[in-house]
Amino acid sequence: MSENIVNVTDSNFDEMVLKADTPVLVDYWASWCAPCRAIAPIVEEVSNEYDGKIRVAKMNVDENPSTPGKYGVRGIPTLILFKDGQVVDQLVGAVPKTQITELVDKGL
């Protein structure tokens, strides 16, 4: 995993995501999820390309059940962009990189 990607948990989500001073793209995933593994390299590319502009975080939904439920995550992978503690937009499924960068650009 890229050094530009942080792991977030139910316990540090508020601090790492909601109180962040930059937009945060959260990738909700699980180890058994093939589409999650398929988009992981794309999420990593985005984290490198937008380094310094956004924070990219990953949250394992099996280990952290509370936060995904709070934000209505029902399918994975789900990417949710947060800015100033609010949801800007989200994507569900293994989407192409162009859709992910469009999502990120909404928060900048």
C-alpha positions as CSV (number, residue, x, y, z in Angstrom):
1,M,0.0,0.0,0.0
2,S,1.2,3.5,-0.8
3,E,2.7,5.7,1.8
4,N,0.0,8.3,0.8
5,I,-2.8,6.0,2.0
6,V,-3.8,5.8,5.6
7,N,-5.9,3.1,7.3
8,V,-8.8,4.4,9.2
9,T,-10.9,2.7,11.9
10,D,-14.2,3.3,13.7
11,S,-12.2,4.8,16.5
12,N,-10.1,7.3,14.5
13,F,-12.5,8.1,11.7
14,D,-13.7,11.4,13.1
15,E,-10.1,12.6,13.7
16,M,-8.6,11.3,10.4
17,V,-11.5,12.0,8.0
18,L,-14.2,14.4,9.4
19,K,-11.7,16.8,11.0
20,A,-9.1,16.7,8.2
21,D,-8.0,20.0,6.7
22,T,-8.1,18.6,3.2
23,P,-10.7,16.5,1.4
24,V,-10.5,12.8,2.2
25,L,-11.4,10.0,-0.2
26,V,-12.3,6.9,1.8
27,D,-12.2,3.5,0.2
28,Y,-14.5,1.0,2.0
29,W,-13.2,-2.5,1.2
30,A,-12.8,-6.1,2.5
31,S,-10.1,-8.6,1.9
32,W,-12.4,-11.1,0.3
33,C,-13.8,-8.6,-2.2
34,A,-12.5,-9.1,-5.8
35,P,-13.7,-5.8,-7.1
36,C,-12.0,-4.1,-4.1
37,R,-8.7,-5.7,-5.1
38,A,-9.3,-4.7,-8.7
39,I,-9.6,-0.9,-7.9
40,A,-6.9,-0.9,-5.2
41,P,-4.1,0.0,-7.7
42,I,-6.2,2.8,-9.2
43,V,-6.9,4.2,-5.7
44,E,-3.1,4.0,-5.1
45,E,-2.4,5.9,-8.3
46,V,-4.9,8.6,-7.4
47,S,-3.3,8.9,-3.9
48,N,0.0,9.6,-5.5
49,E,-1.3,12.0,-8.2
50,Y,-3.2,14.1,-5.7
51,D,-0.6,13.9,-2.9
52,G,-0.8,17.1,-0.8
53,K,-4.2,18.0,-2.2
54,I,-6.3,15.2,-0.6
55,R,-5.9,12.4,1.9
56,V,-6.7,8.9,0.8
57,A,-7.9,6.5,3.4
58,K,-9.0,2.8,3.4
59,M,-11.4,1.3,5.8
60,N,-11.9,-2.5,6.2
61,V,-15.7,-3.0,6.6
62,D,-15.3,-6.3,8.3
63,E,-13.0,-4.9,11.0
64,N,-15.0,-1.6,11.3
65,P,-18.7,-2.2,11.0
66,S,-20.0,1.0,12.7
67,T,-18.8,3.7,10.3
68,P,-19.8,2.1,7.0
69,G,-23.3,1.6,8.4
70,K,-23.5,5.2,9.4
71,Y,-22.8,6.4,5.9
72,G,-25.0,3.8,4.2
73,V,-22.3,1.6,2.7
74,R,-24.2,-1.4,1.5
75,G,-21.9,-2.6,-1.3
76,I,-18.2,-2.6,-1.7
77,P,-16.0,-1.2,-2.9
78,T,-17.6,2.2,-2.1
79,L,-15.6,5.4,-2.4
80,I,-16.9,8.4,-0.5
81,L,-15.3,11.8,-0.7
82,F,-15.5,13.9,2.5
83,K,-14.8,17.7,2.7
84,D,-15.1,19.7,5.8
85,G,-16.7,16.8,7.6
86,Q,-19.5,16.4,5.0
87,V,-20.1,13.8,2.2
88,V,-19.4,15.4,-1.2
89,D,-20.2,12.4,-3.3
90,Q,-19.7,8.7,-3.6
91,L,-19.1,5.9,-6.1
92,V,-20.0,2.2,-5.7
93,G,-18.3,-0.7,-7.5
94,A,-15.2,-1.2,-9.5
95,V,-15.3,2.1,-11.5
96,P,-12.7,3.4,-14.0
97,K,-10.0,5.8,-12.9
98,T,-11.7,8.7,-14.8
99,Q,-14.8,8.4,-12.5
100,I,-12.6,8.4,-9.4
101,T,-10.6,11.5,-10.5
102,E,-13.9,13.3,-11.4
103,L,-15.1,12.5,-7.9
104,V,-11.9,13.8,-6.3
105,D,-12.0,17.0,-8.4
106,K,-15.4,17.8,-7.0
107,G,-13.8,18.3,-3.6
108,L,-11.0,20.5,-4.7
